[in-house]
Amino acid sequence: MRGEEEEEEEEEEEEEKGEEEEEEEEKGEEEEEEKQDE
């Protein structure tokens, strides 16, 4: 049963990493838009 709990924790960590990456991508896109506006 412990294996299942560990797997769930790993999945949650992966999801958090994915969310962080998405936020970084959004920031990069916003910066590009600002450069284009100038």
VOZAZA-262330 format. One record per atom (N, C-alpha, C): residue number from 0; residue in three letters; atom name; x, y, z. Coordinates in nm, 2 decimals, padded with zeros to 4 digits, m for minus. Example, Ala and Ser with C-alpha at 12.3 -4.5 7.8 and 13.67 -1.06 7.14 Angstrom:
BEGIN
+-----+------+------+--------+--------+--------+
:  nr : rest : atom :     px :     py :     pz :
+-----+------+------+--------+--------+--------+
:   0 :  ALA :    N :  01.32 : m00.57 :  00.78 :
:   0 :  ALA :   CA :  01.23 : m00.45 :  00.78 :
:   0 :  ALA :    C :  01.32 : m00.33 :  00.78 :
:   1 :  SER :    N :  01.28 : m00.22 :  00.71 :
:   1 :  SER :   CA :  01.37 : m00.11 :  00.71 :
:   1 :  SER :    C :  01.29 :  00.00 :  00.79 :
+-----+------+------+--------+--------+--------+
END
This chain:
BEGIN
+-----+------+------+--------+--------+--------+
:  nr : rest : atom :     px :     py :     pz :
+-----+------+------+--------+--------+--------+
:   0 :  MET :    N :  00.08 : m00.12 :  00.00 :
:   0 :  MET :   CA :  00.00 :  00.00 :  00.00 :
:   0 :  MET :    C :  00.09 :  00.13 :  00.00 :
:   1 :  ARG :    N :  00.20 :  00.12 :  00.06 :
:   1 :  ARG :   CA :  00.29 :  00.24 :  00.07 :
:   1 :  ARG :    C :  00.33 :  00.28 : m00.08 :
:   2 :  GLY :    N :  00.35 :  00.19 : m00.17 :
:   2 :  GLY :   CA :  00.39 :  00.22 : m00.30 :
:   2 :  GLY :    C :  00.29 :  00.32 : m00.37 :
:   3 :  GLU :    N :  00.16 :  00.29 : m00.34 :
:   3 :  GLU :   CA :  00.06 :  00.38 : m00.40 :
:   3 :  GLU :    C :  00.07 :  00.52 : m00.35 :
:   4 :  GLU :    N :  00.09 :  00.54 : m00.22 :
:   4 :  GLU :   CA :  00.11 :  00.67 : m00.17 :
:   4 :  GLU :    C :  00.23 :  00.74 : m00.23 :
:   5 :  GLU :    N :  00.34 :  00.67 : m00.24 :
:   5 :  GLU :   CA :  00.46 :  00.73 : m00.30 :
:   5 :  GLU :    C :  00.43 :  00.78 : m00.44 :
:   6 :  GLU :    N :  00.36 :  00.69 : m00.52 :
:   6 :  GLU :   CA :  00.33 :  00.73 : m00.66 :
:   6 :  GLU :    C :  00.25 :  00.86 : m00.66 :
:   7 :  GLU :    N :  00.15 :  00.87 : m00.57 :
:   7 :  GLU :   CA :  00.06 :  00.99 : m00.57 :
:   7 :  GLU :    C :  00.15 :  01.11 : m00.54 :
:   8 :  GLU :    N :  00.24 :  01.10 : m00.45 :
:   8 :  GLU :   CA :  00.32 :  01.21 : m00.41 :
:   8 :  GLU :    C :  00.41 :  01.26 : m00.53 :
:   9 :  GLU :    N :  00.46 :  01.16 : m00.60 :
:   9 :  GLU :   CA :  00.54 :  01.19 : m00.72 :
:   9 :  GLU :    C :  00.46 :  01.26 : m00.83 :
:  10 :  GLU :    N :  00.34 :  01.21 : m00.85 :
:  10 :  GLU :   CA :  00.25 :  01.27 : m00.95 :
:  10 :  GLU :    C :  00.22 :  01.42 : m00.91 :
:  11 :  GLU :    N :  00.20 :  01.44 : m00.78 :
:  11 :  GLU :   CA :  00.17 :  01.58 : m00.74 :
:  11 :  GLU :    C :  00.29 :  01.67 : m00.77 :
:  12 :  GLU :    N :  00.41 :  01.62 : m00.74 :
:  12 :  GLU :   CA :  00.53 :  01.70 : m00.76 :
:  12 :  GLU :    C :  00.55 :  01.73 : m00.91 :
:  13 :  GLU :    N :  00.52 :  01.63 : m00.99 :
:  13 :  GLU :   CA :  00.53 :  01.65 : m01.14 :
:  13 :  GLU :    C :  00.43 :  01.76 : m01.18 :
:  14 :  GLU :    N :  00.31 :  01.76 : m01.13 :
:  14 :  GLU :   CA :  00.21 :  01.85 : m01.16 :
:  14 :  GLU :    C :  00.26 :  01.99 : m01.12 :
:  15 :  GLU :    N :  00.31 :  02.01 : m01.00 :
:  15 :  GLU :   CA :  00.36 :  02.14 : m00.96 :
:  15 :  GLU :    C :  00.47 :  02.19 : m01.05 :
:  16 :  LYS :    N :  00.56 :  02.10 : m01.09 :
:  16 :  LYS :   CA :  00.67 :  02.14 : m01.18 :
:  16 :  LYS :    C :  00.61 :  02.19 : m01.31 :
:  17 :  GLY :    N :  00.51 :  02.12 : m01.36 :
:  17 :  GLY :   CA :  00.45 :  02.16 : m01.49 :
:  17 :  GLY :    C :  00.38 :  02.30 : m01.47 :
:  18 :  GLU :    N :  00.32 :  02.32 : m01.36 :
:  18 :  GLU :   CA :  00.25 :  02.45 : m01.34 :
:  18 :  GLU :    C :  00.36 :  02.56 : m01.34 :
:  19 :  GLU :    N :  00.47 :  02.54 : m01.28 :
:  19 :  GLU :   CA :  00.58 :  02.64 : m01.27 :
:  19 :  GLU :    C :  00.63 :  02.67 : m01.41 :
:  20 :  GLU :    N :  00.65 :  02.56 : m01.49 :
:  20 :  GLU :   CA :  00.70 :  02.58 : m01.62 :
:  20 :  GLU :    C :  00.60 :  02.66 : m01.71 :
:  21 :  GLU :    N :  00.47 :  02.64 : m01.69 :
:  21 :  GLU :   CA :  00.37 :  02.71 : m01.76 :
:  21 :  GLU :    C :  00.38 :  02.86 : m01.73 :
:  22 :  GLU :    N :  00.39 :  02.89 : m01.60 :
:  22 :  GLU :   CA :  00.40 :  03.03 : m01.55 :
:  22 :  GLU :    C :  00.52 :  03.10 : m01.61 :
:  23 :  GLU :    N :  00.63 :  03.03 : m01.62 :
:  23 :  GLU :   CA :  00.75 :  03.09 : m01.68 :
:  23 :  GLU :    C :  00.73 :  03.11 : m01.83 :
:  24 :  GLU :    N :  00.66 :  03.02 : m01.90 :
:  24 :  GLU :   CA :  00.63 :  03.05 : m02.04 :
:  24 :  GLU :    C :  00.54 :  03.17 : m02.06 :
:  25 :  GLU :    N :  00.44 :  03.18 : m01.97 :
:  25 :  GLU :   CA :  00.35 :  03.30 : m01.98 :
:  25 :  GLU :    C :  00.43 :  03.43 : m01.96 :
:  26 :  LYS :    N :  00.52 :  03.43 : m01.86 :
:  26 :  LYS :   CA :  00.60 :  03.55 : m01.84 :
:  26 :  LYS :    C :  00.68 :  03.58 : m01.96 :
:  27 :  GLY :    N :  00.74 :  03.48 : m02.02 :
:  27 :  GLY :   CA :  00.82 :  03.50 : m02.14 :
:  27 :  GLY :    C :  00.74 :  03.56 : m02.25 :
:  28 :  GLU :    N :  00.62 :  03.51 : m02.27 :
:  28 :  GLU :   CA :  00.53 :  03.56 : m02.38 :
:  28 :  GLU :    C :  00.50 :  03.71 : m02.35 :
:  29 :  GLU :    N :  00.47 :  03.74 : m02.22 :
:  29 :  GLU :   CA :  00.43 :  03.88 : m02.19 :
:  29 :  GLU :    C :  00.55 :  03.97 : m02.22 :
:  30 :  GLU :    N :  00.67 :  03.93 : m02.19 :
:  30 :  GLU :   CA :  00.79 :  04.01 : m02.22 :
:  30 :  GLU :    C :  00.80 :  04.03 : m02.37 :
:  31 :  GLU :    N :  00.78 :  03.93 : m02.44 :
:  31 :  GLU :   CA :  00.79 :  03.94 : m02.59 :
:  31 :  GLU :    C :  00.69 :  04.04 : m02.64 :
:  32 :  GLU :    N :  00.57 :  04.03 : m02.59 :
:  32 :  GLU :   CA :  00.46 :  04.13 : m02.63 :
:  32 :  GLU :    C :  00.50 :  04.27 : m02.60 :
:  33 :  GLU :    N :  00.56 :  04.29 : m02.48 :
:  33 :  GLU :   CA :  00.60 :  04.43 : m02.44 :
:  33 :  GLU :    C :  00.71 :  04.48 : m02.54 :
:  34 :  LYS :    N :  00.80 :  04.39 : m02.58 :
:  34 :  LYS :   CA :  00.91 :  04.43 : m02.67 :
:  34 :  LYS :    C :  00.85 :  04.47 : m02.80 :
:  35 :  GLN :    N :  00.74 :  04.40 : m02.85 :
:  35 :  GLN :   CA :  00.68 :  04.43 : m02.98 :
:  35 :  GLN :    C :  00.61 :  04.56 : m02.97 :
:  36 :  ASP :    N :  00.55 :  04.60 : m02.86 :
:  36 :  ASP :   CA :  00.48 :  04.72 : m02.84 :
:  36 :  ASP :    C :  00.57 :  04.84 : m02.86 :
:  37 :  GLU :    N :  00.69 :  04.83 : m02.82 :
:  37 :  GLU :   CA :  00.78 :  04.95 : m02.82 :
:  37 :  GLU :    C :  00.81 :  04.99 : m02.97 :
+-----+------+------+--------+--------+--------+
END
